[in-house]
Every structure is written in C-alpha cells, then in structure tokens.
Amino acid sequence: ARHKFANATLADFIDNLASATDRDVHAWAGQWLRTTGIDTLTAETGTPAPTGPAGTPANGNGQSWALTVTREGSRPHRITVGAYDHALN
C-alpha cells in the first residue's frame, strides 16, 4: 500500500509490474507506452492462391490473402488472424 491515498507515477507503476515478473517490463513500456503513432493492419484478398501439395490451393478456397502491418516506430507485434468464408457454409 505504498501509494495508498496518493498518486503513483508511470515509473512507479512500471517498477511494480517489473517486480512481479521476470519479463523486461521496462523495455516493453519504452516500446509501447512511451512512443506515439498508430499501427495499421491491412488485409488484401482476391488473387489466385499459390498451390500446395497435389496442386490444391494452399488455403483451401482458391484465393490468397496477405496481411501488412505499417507502423510508426519499432513496436514488436504478435498477431493471430482467423479468416472465414461465409459462402462455404
């Protein structure tokens, strides 16, 4: 209760997070909390897909798609994307 009834600074908050984990919270804060700018994720679809084994479309539906991340700065990203085709019921 070090900051009970008082305000904590961002540095206080980051220090407390860092004391509870083995991860480098200070580096994460520098990359994510102390930077500006936006990241944009763009999906492009509709081109013929490259073929996989035995000449079948690599993604199962005959079309390829690509994701592009455009960012300002050098924030690391880890992303999982799911794509669904409603026409394939």
KOLGU-4560 file (N, C-alpha, C; in nm, 3 decimals, padded with zeros to 5 digits):
<recs>
<n_xx: 00.083 n_yy: -00.119 n_zz: 00.000 ca_xx: 00.000 ca_yy: 00.000 ca_zz: 00.000 c_xx: 00.087 c_yy: 00.124 c_zz: 00.000 mol: A seq: 1 type: ALA>
<n_xx: 00.194 n_yy: 00.118 n_zz: -00.074 ca_xx: 00.289 ca_yy: 00.229 ca_zz: -00.079 c_xx: 00.223 c_yy: 00.359 c_zz: -00.126 mol: A seq: 2 type: ARG>
<n_xx: 00.130 n_yy: 00.349 n_zz: -00.220 ca_xx: 00.066 ca_yy: 00.468 ca_zz: -00.275 c_xx: -00.078 c_yy: 00.484 c_zz: -00.227 mol: A seq: 3 type: HIS>
<n_xx: -00.110 n_yy: 00.427 n_zz: -00.113 ca_xx: -00.245 ca_yy: 00.436 ca_zz: -00.059 c_xx: -00.281 c_yy: 00.583 c_zz: -00.036 mol: A seq: 4 type: LYS>
<n_xx: -00.394 n_yy: 00.623 n_zz: -00.092 ca_xx: -00.444 ca_yy: 00.761 ca_zz: -00.083 c_xx: -00.350 c_yy: 00.861 c_zz: -00.148 mol: A seq: 5 type: PHE>
<n_xx: -00.272 n_yy: 00.816 n_zz: -00.245 ca_xx: -00.180 ca_yy: 00.906 ca_zz: -00.315 c_xx: -00.172 c_yy: 00.863 c_zz: -00.461 mol: A seq: 6 type: ALA>
<n_xx: -00.110 n_yy: 00.945 n_zz: -00.541 ca_xx: -00.093 ca_yy: 00.914 ca_zz: -00.683 c_xx: 00.041 c_yy: 00.846 c_zz: -00.707 mol: A seq: 7 type: ASN>
<n_xx: 00.041 n_yy: 00.757 n_zz: -00.803 ca_xx: 00.164 ca_yy: 00.691 ca_zz: -00.845 c_xx: 00.200 c_yy: 00.745 c_zz: -00.984 mol: A seq: 8 type: ALA>
<n_xx: 00.327 n_yy: 00.750 n_zz: -01.012 ca_xx: 00.373 ca_yy: 00.791 ca_zz: -01.145 c_xx: 00.376 c_yy: 00.669 c_zz: -01.235 mol: A seq: 9 type: THR>
<n_xx: 00.392 n_yy: 00.692 n_zz: -01.364 ca_xx: 00.407 ca_yy: 00.581 ca_zz: -01.458 c_xx: 00.530 c_yy: 00.498 c_zz: -01.420 mol: A seq: 10 type: LEU>
<n_xx: 00.636 n_yy: 00.563 n_zz: -01.381 ca_xx: 00.758 ca_yy: 00.491 ca_zz: -01.340 c_xx: 00.729 c_yy: 00.401 c_zz: -01.219 mol: A seq: 11 type: ALA>
<n_xx: 00.651 n_yy: 00.451 n_zz: -01.122 ca_xx: 00.613 ca_yy: 00.369 ca_zz: -01.007 c_xx: 00.535 c_yy: 00.245 c_zz: -01.051 mol: A seq: 12 type: ASP>
<n_xx: 00.441 n_yy: 00.266 n_zz: -01.143 ca_xx: 00.359 ca_yy: 00.157 ca_zz: -01.193 c_xx: 00.444 c_yy: 00.052 c_zz: -01.263 mol: A seq: 13 type: PHE>
<n_xx: 00.533 n_yy: 00.097 n_zz: -01.351 ca_xx: 00.619 ca_yy: 00.005 ca_zz: -01.425 c_xx: 00.713 c_yy: -00.069 c_zz: -01.330 mol: A seq: 14 type: ILE>
<n_xx: 00.767 n_yy: 00.000 n_zz: -01.232 ca_xx: 00.854 ca_yy: -00.066 ca_zz: -01.134 c_xx: 00.780 c_yy: -00.176 c_zz: -01.058 mol: A seq: 15 type: ASP>
<n_xx: 00.654 n_yy: -00.151 n_zz: -01.022 ca_xx: 00.575 ca_yy: -00.252 ca_zz: -00.952 c_xx: 00.545 c_yy: -00.371 c_zz: -01.042 mol: A seq: 16 type: ASN>
<n_xx: 00.514 n_yy: -00.346 n_zz: -01.169 ca_xx: 00.494 ca_yy: -00.456 ca_zz: -01.262 c_xx: 00.621 c_yy: -00.538 c_zz: -01.277 mol: A seq: 17 type: LEU>
<n_xx: 00.734 n_yy: -00.470 n_zz: -01.288 ca_xx: 00.862 ca_yy: -00.538 ca_zz: -01.308 c_xx: 00.898 c_yy: -00.625 c_zz: -01.188 mol: A seq: 18 type: ALA>
<n_xx: 00.857 n_yy: -00.584 n_zz: -01.069 ca_xx: 00.890 ca_yy: -00.664 ca_zz: -00.950 c_xx: 00.808 c_yy: -00.793 c_zz: -00.943 mol: A seq: 19 type: SER>
<n_xx: 00.703 n_yy: -00.804 n_zz: -01.024 ca_xx: 00.616 ca_yy: -00.921 ca_zz: -01.020 c_xx: 00.640 c_yy: -01.020 c_zz: -01.134 mol: A seq: 20 type: ALA>
<n_xx: 00.738 n_yy: -00.993 n_zz: -01.220 ca_xx: 00.760 ca_yy: -01.082 ca_zz: -01.335 c_xx: 00.908 c_yy: -01.087 c_zz: -01.372 mol: A seq: 21 type: THR>
<n_xx: 00.943 n_yy: -01.189 n_zz: -01.447 ca_xx: 01.081 ca_yy: -01.200 ca_zz: -01.498 c_xx: 01.096 c_yy: -01.131 c_zz: -01.634 mol: A seq: 22 type: ASP>
<n_xx: 00.986 n_yy: -01.086 n_zz: -01.690 ca_xx: 00.992 ca_yy: -01.021 ca_zz: -01.822 c_xx: 01.047 c_yy: -00.879 c_zz: -01.809 mol: A seq: 23 type: ARG>
<n_xx: 01.100 n_yy: -00.828 n_zz: -01.920 ca_xx: 01.158 ca_yy: -00.694 ca_zz: -01.922 c_xx: 01.047 c_yy: -00.591 c_zz: -01.942 mol: A seq: 24 type: ASP>
<n_xx: 00.980 n_yy: -00.556 n_zz: -01.834 ca_xx: 00.868 ca_yy: -00.463 ca_zz: -01.840 c_xx: 00.915 c_yy: -00.323 c_zz: -01.877 mol: A seq: 25 type: VAL>
<n_xx: 01.034 n_yy: -00.285 n_zz: -01.837 ca_xx: 01.084 ca_yy: -00.152 ca_zz: -01.871 c_xx: 01.103 c_yy: -00.136 c_zz: -02.022 mol: A seq: 26 type: HIS>
<n_xx: 01.154 n_yy: -00.240 n_zz: -02.088 ca_xx: 01.169 ca_yy: -00.234 ca_zz: -02.234 c_xx: 01.033 c_yy: -00.229 c_zz: -02.301 mol: A seq: 27 type: ALA>
<n_xx: 00.937 n_yy: -00.309 n_zz: -02.252 ca_xx: 00.801 ca_yy: -00.308 ca_zz: -02.307 c_xx: 00.740 c_yy: -00.169 c_zz: -02.293 mol: A seq: 28 type: TRP>
<n_xx: 00.755 n_yy: -00.107 n_zz: -02.177 ca_xx: 00.699 ca_yy: 00.026 ca_zz: -02.155 c_xx: 00.763 c_yy: 00.128 c_zz: -02.249 mol: A seq: 29 type: ALA>
<n_xx: 00.893 n_yy: 00.114 n_zz: -02.271 ca_xx: 00.960 ca_yy: 00.205 ca_zz: -02.363 c_xx: 00.909 c_yy: 00.192 c_zz: -02.505 mol: A seq: 30 type: GLY>
<n_xx: 00.880 n_yy: 00.069 n_zz: -02.547 ca_xx: 00.835 ca_yy: 00.045 ca_zz: -02.685 c_xx: 00.687 c_yy: 00.076 c_zz: -02.704 mol: A seq: 31 type: GLN>
<n_xx: 00.605 n_yy: 00.055 n_zz: -02.602 ca_xx: 00.460 ca_yy: 00.068 ca_zz: -02.619 c_xx: 00.401 c_yy: 00.190 c_zz: -02.551 mol: A seq: 32 type: TRP>
<n_xx: 00.444 n_yy: 00.224 n_zz: -02.432 ca_xx: 00.380 ca_yy: 00.332 ca_zz: -02.358 c_xx: 00.447 c_yy: 00.467 c_zz: -02.379 mol: A seq: 33 type: LEU>
<n_xx: 00.573 n_yy: 00.465 n_zz: -02.416 ca_xx: 00.645 ca_yy: 00.592 ca_zz: -02.431 c_xx: 00.671 c_yy: 00.626 c_zz: -02.578 mol: A seq: 34 type: ARG>
<n_xx: 00.590 n_yy: 00.572 n_zz: -02.667 ca_xx: 00.602 ca_yy: 00.604 ca_zz: -02.809 c_xx: 00.468 c_yy: 00.655 c_zz: -02.859 mol: A seq: 35 type: THR>
<n_xx: 00.472 n_yy: 00.722 n_zz: -02.972 ca_xx: 00.349 ca_yy: 00.773 ca_zz: -03.033 c_xx: 00.331 c_yy: 00.708 c_zz: -03.169 mol: A seq: 36 type: THR>
<n_xx: 00.218 n_yy: 00.735 n_zz: -03.228 ca_xx: 00.190 ca_yy: 00.684 ca_zz: -03.362 c_xx: 00.092 c_yy: 00.568 c_zz: -03.357 mol: A seq: 37 type: GLY>
<n_xx: 00.043 n_yy: 00.534 n_zz: -03.473 ca_xx: -00.054 ca_yy: 00.426 ca_zz: -03.483 c_xx: 00.000 c_yy: 00.314 c_zz: -03.572 mol: A seq: 38 type: ILE>
<n_xx: -00.051 n_yy: 00.197 n_zz: -03.550 ca_xx: -00.017 ca_yy: 00.082 ca_zz: -03.633 c_xx: -00.139 c_yy: 00.050 c_zz: -03.718 mol: A seq: 39 type: ASP>
<n_xx: -00.117 n_yy: 00.015 n_zz: -03.843 ca_xx: -00.227 ca_yy: -00.017 ca_zz: -03.934 c_xx: -00.208 c_yy: -00.158 c_zz: -03.987 mol: A seq: 40 type: THR>
<n_xx: -00.312 n_yy: -00.239 n_zz: -03.975 ca_xx: -00.313 ca_yy: -00.374 ca_zz: -04.027 c_xx: -00.403 c_yy: -00.376 c_zz: -04.148 mol: A seq: 41 type: LEU>
<n_xx: -00.349 n_yy: -00.415 n_zz: -04.263 ca_xx: -00.424 ca_yy: -00.417 ca_zz: -04.388 c_xx: -00.429 c_yy: -00.559 c_zz: -04.443 mol: A seq: 42 type: THR>
<n_xx: -00.549 n_yy: -00.603 n_zz: -04.479 ca_xx: -00.565 ca_yy: -00.736 ca_zz: -04.540 c_xx: -00.598 c_yy: -00.718 c_zz: -04.687 mol: A seq: 43 type: ALA>
<n_xx: -00.530 n_yy: -00.791 n_zz: -04.771 ca_xx: -00.557 ca_yy: -00.789 ca_zz: -04.915 c_xx: -00.596 c_yy: -00.930 c_zz: -04.957 mol: A seq: 44 type: GLU>
<n_xx: -00.706 n_yy: -00.941 n_zz: -05.031 ca_xx: -00.755 ca_yy: -01.072 ca_zz: -05.074 c_xx: -00.788 c_yy: -01.071 c_zz: -05.222 mol: A seq: 45 type: THR>
<n_xx: -00.812 n_yy: -01.190 n_zz: -05.274 ca_xx: -00.868 ca_yy: -01.200 ca_zz: -05.408 c_xx: -00.776 c_yy: -01.244 c_zz: -05.518 mol: A seq: 46 type: GLY>
<n_xx: -00.648 n_yy: -01.258 n_zz: -05.493 ca_xx: -00.559 ca_yy: -01.303 ca_zz: -05.600 c_xx: -00.553 c_yy: -01.455 c_zz: -05.599 mol: A seq: 47 type: THR>
<n_xx: -00.523 n_yy: -01.517 n_zz: -05.712 ca_xx: -00.514 ca_yy: -01.663 ca_zz: -05.714 c_xx: -00.411 c_yy: -01.713 c_zz: -05.613 mol: A seq: 48 type: PRO>
<n_xx: -00.447 n_yy: -01.816 n_zz: -05.541 ca_xx: -00.360 ca_yy: -01.868 ca_zz: -05.436 c_xx: -00.250 c_yy: -01.955 c_zz: -05.494 mol: A seq: 49 type: ALA>
<n_xx: -00.134 n_yy: -01.954 n_zz: -05.431 ca_xx: -00.032 ca_yy: -02.050 ca_zz: -05.471 c_xx: -00.082 c_yy: -02.190 c_zz: -05.438 mol: A seq: 50 type: PRO>
<n_xx: -00.038 n_yy: -02.286 n_zz: -05.512 ca_xx: -00.087 ca_yy: -02.422 ca_zz: -05.489 c_xx: -00.001 c_yy: -02.495 c_zz: -05.388 mol: A seq: 51 type: THR>
<n_xx: -00.066 n_yy: -02.581 n_zz: -05.314 ca_xx: 00.002 ca_yy: -02.664 ca_zz: -05.216 c_xx: 00.029 c_yy: -02.800 c_zz: -05.275 mol: A seq: 52 type: GLY>
<n_xx: 00.038 n_yy: -02.901 n_zz: -05.189 ca_xx: 00.063 ca_yy: -03.038 ca_zz: -05.236 c_xx: -00.046 c_yy: -03.084 c_zz: -05.333 mol: A seq: 53 type: PRO>
<n_xx: -00.010 n_yy: -03.155 n_zz: -05.433 ca_xx: -00.102 ca_yy: -03.213 ca_zz: -05.532 c_xx: -00.182 c_yy: -03.108 c_zz: -05.607 mol: A seq: 54 type: ALA>
<n_xx: -00.131 n_yy: -02.985 n_zz: -05.615 ca_xx: -00.197 ca_yy: -02.881 ca_zz: -05.693 c_xx: -00.320 c_yy: -02.821 c_zz: -05.630 mol: A seq: 55 type: GLY>
<n_xx: -00.347 n_yy: -02.848 n_zz: -05.503 ca_xx: -00.464 ca_yy: -02.789 ca_zz: -05.437 c_xx: -00.429 c_yy: -02.650 c_zz: -05.386 mol: A seq: 56 type: THR>
<n_xx: -00.527 n_yy: -02.559 n_zz: -05.381 ca_xx: -00.498 ca_yy: -02.426 ca_zz: -05.328 c_xx: -00.444 c_yy: -02.436 c_zz: -05.186 mol: A seq: 57 type: PRO>
<n_xx: -00.341 n_yy: -02.360 n_zz: -05.158 ca_xx: -00.273 ca_yy: -02.370 ca_zz: -05.029 c_xx: -00.365 c_yy: -02.332 c_zz: -04.913 mol: A seq: 58 type: ALA>
<n_xx: -00.464 n_yy: -02.246 n_zz: -04.937 ca_xx: -00.551 ca_yy: -02.206 ca_zz: -04.827 c_xx: -00.688 c_yy: -02.271 c_zz: -04.834 mol: A seq: 59 type: ASN>
<n_xx: -00.711 n_yy: -02.359 n_zz: -04.927 ca_xx: -00.835 ca_yy: -02.434 ca_zz: -04.932 c_xx: -00.948 c_yy: -02.372 c_zz: -05.009 mol: A seq: 60 type: GLY>
<n_xx: -00.940 n_yy: -02.245 n_zz: -05.046 ca_xx: -01.053 ca_yy: -02.186 ca_zz: -05.117 c_xx: -01.016 c_yy: -02.122 c_zz: -05.251 mol: A seq: 61 type: ASN>
<n_xx: -00.893 n_yy: -02.137 n_zz: -05.295 ca_xx: -00.855 ca_yy: -02.087 ca_zz: -05.426 c_xx: -00.813 c_yy: -01.942 c_zz: -05.430 mol: A seq: 62 type: GLY>
<n_xx: -00.818 n_yy: -01.872 n_zz: -05.318 ca_xx: -00.775 ca_yy: -01.732 ca_zz: -05.316 c_xx: -00.666 c_yy: -01.715 c_zz: -05.210 mol: A seq: 63 type: GLN>
<n_xx: -00.577 n_yy: -01.623 n_zz: -05.238 ca_xx: -00.474 ca_yy: -01.595 ca_zz: -05.139 c_xx: -00.509 c_yy: -01.466 c_zz: -05.066 mol: A seq: 64 type: SER>
<n_xx: -00.443 n_yy: -01.444 n_zz: -04.958 ca_xx: -00.459 ca_yy: -01.319 ca_zz: -04.886 c_xx: -00.328 c_yy: -01.288 c_zz: -04.816 mol: A seq: 65 type: TRP>
<n_xx: -00.308 n_yy: -01.161 n_zz: -04.792 ca_xx: -00.184 ca_yy: -01.116 ca_zz: -04.729 c_xx: -00.217 c_yy: -01.010 c_zz: -04.626 mol: A seq: 66 type: ALA>
<n_xx: -00.141 n_yy: -01.008 n_zz: -04.518 ca_xx: -00.154 ca_yy: -00.906 ca_zz: -04.415 c_xx: -00.028 c_yy: -00.821 c_zz: -04.416 mol: A seq: 67 type: LEU>
<n_xx: -00.047 n_yy: -00.692 n_zz: -04.406 ca_xx: 00.064 ca_yy: -00.599 ca_zz: -04.400 c_xx: 00.047 c_yy: -00.512 c_zz: -04.277 mol: A seq: 68 type: THR>
<n_xx: 00.152 n_yy: -00.499 n_zz: -04.196 ca_xx: 00.150 ca_yy: -00.411 ca_zz: -04.080 c_xx: 00.237 c_yy: -00.291 c_zz: -04.113 mol: A seq: 69 type: VAL>
<n_xx: 00.177 n_yy: -00.173 n_zz: -04.108 ca_xx: 00.250 ca_yy: -00.049 ca_zz: -04.126 c_xx: 00.254 c_yy: 00.019 c_zz: -03.991 mol: A seq: 70 type: THR>
<n_xx: 00.371 n_yy: 00.057 n_zz: -03.947 ca_xx: 00.379 ca_yy: 00.117 ca_zz: -03.814 c_xx: 00.475 c_yy: 00.234 c_zz: -03.813 mol: A seq: 71 type: ARG>
<n_xx: 00.452 n_yy: 00.318 n_zz: -03.716 ca_xx: 00.543 ca_yy: 00.428 ca_zz: -03.689 c_xx: 00.622 c_yy: 00.389 c_zz: -03.565 mol: A seq: 72 type: GLU>
<n_xx: 00.750 n_yy: 00.369 n_zz: -03.578 ca_xx: 00.829 ca_yy: 00.325 ca_zz: -03.465 c_xx: 00.870 c_yy: 00.180 c_zz: -03.480 mol: A seq: 73 type: GLY>
<n_xx: 00.907 n_yy: 00.118 n_zz: -03.369 ca_xx: 00.958 ca_yy: -00.018 ca_zz: -03.377 c_xx: 00.894 c_yy: -00.109 c_zz: -03.273 mol: A seq: 74 type: SER>
<n_xx: 00.765 n_yy: -00.096 n_zz: -03.254 ca_xx: 00.697 ca_yy: -00.182 ca_zz: -03.157 c_xx: 00.686 c_yy: -00.324 c_zz: -03.212 mol: A seq: 75 type: ARG>
<n_xx: 00.718 n_yy: -00.423 n_zz: -03.130 ca_xx: 00.705 ca_yy: -00.562 ca_zz: -03.175 c_xx: 00.558 c_yy: -00.605 c_zz: -03.173 mol: A seq: 76 type: PRO>
<n_xx: 00.523 n_yy: -00.694 n_zz: -03.262 ca_xx: 00.385 ca_yy: -00.742 ca_zz: -03.271 c_xx: 00.381 c_yy: -00.894 c_zz: -03.276 mol: A seq: 77 type: HIS>
<n_xx: 00.280 n_yy: -00.948 n_zz: -03.217 ca_xx: 00.247 ca_yy: -01.090 ca_zz: -03.232 c_xx: 00.096 c_yy: -01.093 c_zz: -03.255 mol: A seq: 78 type: ARG>
<n_xx: 00.054 n_yy: -01.151 n_zz: -03.365 ca_xx: -00.087 ca_yy: -01.146 ca_zz: -03.401 c_xx: -00.132 c_yy: -01.282 c_zz: -03.454 mol: A seq: 79 type: ILE>
<n_xx: -00.254 n_yy: -01.316 n_zz: -03.423 ca_xx: -00.317 ca_yy: -01.436 ca_zz: -03.477 c_xx: -00.441 c_yy: -01.391 c_zz: -03.552 mol: A seq: 80 type: THR>
<n_xx: -00.457 n_yy: -01.440 n_zz: -03.673 ca_xx: -00.569 ca_yy: -01.399 ca_zz: -03.757 c_xx: -00.648 c_yy: -01.521 c_zz: -03.799 mol: A seq: 81 type: VAL>
<n_xx: -00.778 n_yy: -01.511 n_zz: -03.791 ca_xx: -00.866 ca_yy: -01.615 ca_zz: -03.842 c_xx: -00.946 c_yy: -01.558 c_zz: -03.958 mol: A seq: 82 type: GLY>
<n_xx: -00.955 n_yy: -01.630 n_zz: -04.066 ca_xx: -01.031 ca_yy: -01.584 ca_zz: -04.183 c_xx: -01.141 c_yy: -01.685 c_zz: -04.213 mol: A seq: 83 type: ALA>
<n_xx: -01.260 n_yy: -01.634 n_zz: -04.242 ca_xx: -01.375 ca_yy: -01.720 ca_zz: -04.266 c_xx: -01.441 c_yy: -01.680 c_zz: -04.397 mol: A seq: 84 type: TYR>
<n_xx: -01.489 n_yy: -01.777 n_zz: -04.470 ca_xx: -01.562 ca_yy: -01.753 ca_zz: -04.594 c_xx: -01.706 c_yy: -01.800 c_zz: -04.572 mol: A seq: 85 type: ASP>
<n_xx: -01.797 n_yy: -01.703 n_zz: -04.559 ca_xx: -01.937 ca_yy: -01.735 ca_zz: -04.532 c_xx: -02.002 c_yy: -01.814 c_zz: -04.645 mol: A seq: 86 type: HIS>
<n_xx: -01.946 n_yy: -01.807 n_zz: -04.764 ca_xx: -02.003 ca_yy: -01.879 ca_zz: -04.878 c_xx: -01.976 c_yy: -02.029 c_zz: -04.872 mol: A seq: 87 type: ALA>
<n_xx: -01.886 n_yy: -02.071 n_zz: -04.786 ca_xx: -01.850 ca_yy: -02.212 ca_zz: -04.778 c_xx: -01.932 c_yy: -02.290 c_zz: -04.674 mol: A seq: 88 type: LEU>
<n_xx: -02.036 n_yy: -02.232 n_zz: -04.621 ca_xx: -02.123 ca_yy: -02.293 ca_zz: -04.519 c_xx: -02.065 c_yy: -02.419 c_zz: -04.468 mol: A seq: 89 type: ASN>
</recs>
